[in-house]
Amino acid sequence: MNDQFIDRLAYAYFFIKEYVIEEGYSFEIDYASDLNFNNLTESLFLEETAWVILSSGMSFKIISDKFHLVSEAFYNWESANKIYENAHDCKNNSLKIFNNQQKIDAIITVSSIVKSEGFRNIKTRIGKNGVDYLTRFPFIGPVTKFHLAKNIGINVTKPDRHLVRISSAIGYDSPNDLCNDIAKRISEKKAIIDLVFWRYATLENNYLSRISHLVNSGSSSIKVPN
């Protein structure tokens, strides 16, 4: 893409980000900004892996409405050892809230792996081997590995359906290419750009046409801050 197009794209991104903030979602952006893989703890890893497992094929609202109760059933992700030692109770209590045995069993399996191998070793392997290492955990596949990676502080783009549609609508081959161009232009994390586009898509029914209009009708003389 040429520089003028990327300027218009960056301008559209700033407009969309402001909209998302005005709609009350600045806390999501702030949280994503503060995420750092180096600061990842065992508790947060367990929590975020559970979130991604439960979210697979489900709507954000359904999971967000129930997740705090599932967390309580799993001792608020205190430790893998705590979950492992009380796996029977965790399973029974959580199934009363979220009745999907495969997913609940998957969360318990993750806790068992972390207890057996040690969180420090797992974190080291993620840092060394990258996003692909995450696929060793149940329900973490070619797309969800990016979801989990983002949630534990790795600066990646998740190719979910909204981002794929947005990138295709404005002429990009992938969400990663789209977010890369913006990130280089304005020095913002790809993971945040991804989040802003995704949240905008959940708020605006006609998000594709609106984003395309912003990008394609923007002035080529727009000056975007570095």
N, C-alpha and C positions, 0 to 999 in steps of 0.2 A: 504494500500500500504506500502511496506517496505521502509526503509530509503534510500537504494541505488536507488530505482525507483524514489523517491521524489527528490533526488539530481539531477538525470538526467532530471526530469521534470522542476526543477527550472533552470537548465542550459539552457534548451530549451526556457524557458520563457525569460531569460535574452537576448538570441540571438534574439528572436522575438521582444522584446522591443527595442533593438538597431536598428533593421531593421525599425521599425515604426518611431523611432526618426529620422533616416537618411532620411526617406521619407518625412520628414517635419511636423510630427504630434506631436512634443514635446509639443506644446501649449495645446493640448488636455489633455495630461498627467499632465502638470502643473496645468491646470484649475481643473481637478479632484482631484489633490492633495490638492488644497486650499479649496475645497468645505467642508463646515462644517454646519451641520444642525442647530447648535446653532446660526449661523450667518444668517440664512434664513430670508429674508425680504418678505413683502407682494408682492412687485413688482416682485421679482425673483420667488416666488411661482406661481404667475399668468402666468408669461412668460414660466416657465418650464412645467406647466400643459397644457398650450396651445400647446407647442411643442409636447408633448406626444400625446395629442388628435389628432392633425393634422397628426402625424407620423403613427398613427394606420393603418396598412395595406398599407402604402405608402413607397416609397424608400427614403433613407436619402437625396439623391441629389435633388429630387423634392421639399422636404420641405425646405431644406437649401437655395435653390434658391429663394423661395418665402417668407420665414419667416420674413425677415426684412420689407417687404412691409405690411404683415399682422400686424406686430408689430406697424407700423405707424398708421394703421387703428384703432388699439386699444390703441392709445395714448401712445405707447411704455410702456404699462403696468404700467402707473403712479400710479394707485390705482384702487381698485375694485369699489369704489364709482364713480370715473370718468367714468369708463366703463358702470356702471349701469345707470347713469344719461344720457349717450349718446348712449344707447344700439342700438337705431334705426340707427344712423349714423355709428356706429361700424359695425353693421351687413351689411348694404348696401355697405359700402366701402370695407370691407374685402371680400365679395362675388364676387366683381369684380376681385379680385386677386386669391382667392381660392374658387371655386364654389362648395362648399359642405355645404348645409344648415344645415344638422344635426351636423356637427362638429363645425361650427360657432355658432350655437345655444348652443352647449355644453359649449363652452368657455364663452359665456354670462351667462349661468347657473352657472358655477363655480364662476364667478365674483359676481353674485347675492348672492350666498351662503356665500362667504367671506364677502361681505358688511353686510349681515343680522346677521351673527354669530360673526363677528370680527376675524381678522387674528390671534390675540394673542390666542384666544380660540381654533381656529383650529390647530395652531402650538402646543399648549399644548396637544391636543387630539392625534395628530400624535405621539408626543413624548411618550405619555402614552400607546397608543393602538398599535403602530407599523404600519408596512406596510399595514396591512389589512384595516386600517381606510381609506386609500386612495381610496378604491373601492367604496366609497359612491359618488364619483364624476363621472359624465358621461364619458364613453369611457375608464375608468380606471378599468381593469379587472385583472384576475389571473396572467397574464404576465406583462401587462403594469404598474401594481402597482409597480413592481420592477424597471422598467424603470424610472418612476417618482421618486421613492424613491432615486435611485442613483443620479438623476439630482438635488435633493434638499439637497444632502449631507449626506444621510444615507448610511452606509457601507454595501451594499448588492450586490449580484450577480443577474444579469438579465438572466433568462433562455430563451434567444432568440434562433433562429434556428441555428446560427453559433456556439454558445457556447454549445448547446445540441449536435450538431454533433461532435465538438472537444472532449468533455468529453467522449462521447460514443466511439469514435475512439481509445482512449487511455485507456479505461477500467474503466471509472468512471460512477456511476449511475446518477450523476447530475452535472451541472456546479458549483453548490454551493460546492459540495465535492471537485471538482477539484481545485477551487480557494482557498478553505479553506486550503488544503494541502500546496499549494505554499505560501499562506499568512503566515502560521505558520513557514514555513522554512526560509523565507527571511524578515519577518516583514514588509510586504507591504499591503496596503489596498486591500481588495477583489474587491472593486469597480474599482480600477486601473488595477488590473490583468484582470478583466472582459473586461475593455476598450481596453487593449493592444491586447488581443486575438481577440476581435471583429474587431478592426481596421485592424489587420493583415489579417483577413479573407476577408475584403473588398479590400485589396491591392493585395492579392496573390490568383490566381485562383485555384491552387492546394494546398490550405492551409492544408487540412486534411492529405494528404500524406506527406507533408513537416514536419508538426508538429509530426506526428507519427514517421517519420524517425529520427528526432532530438531526440525524447524521447527514442526510442528503440535502437538506435545505439550509444548513448552517452556512454562514459566511466564510469564504476561504481566507478572509483576512483576520479571523478571530485569533487573538493572541492568548495562548494557554500558558499559565505559569509553570515554570520548570520545577 
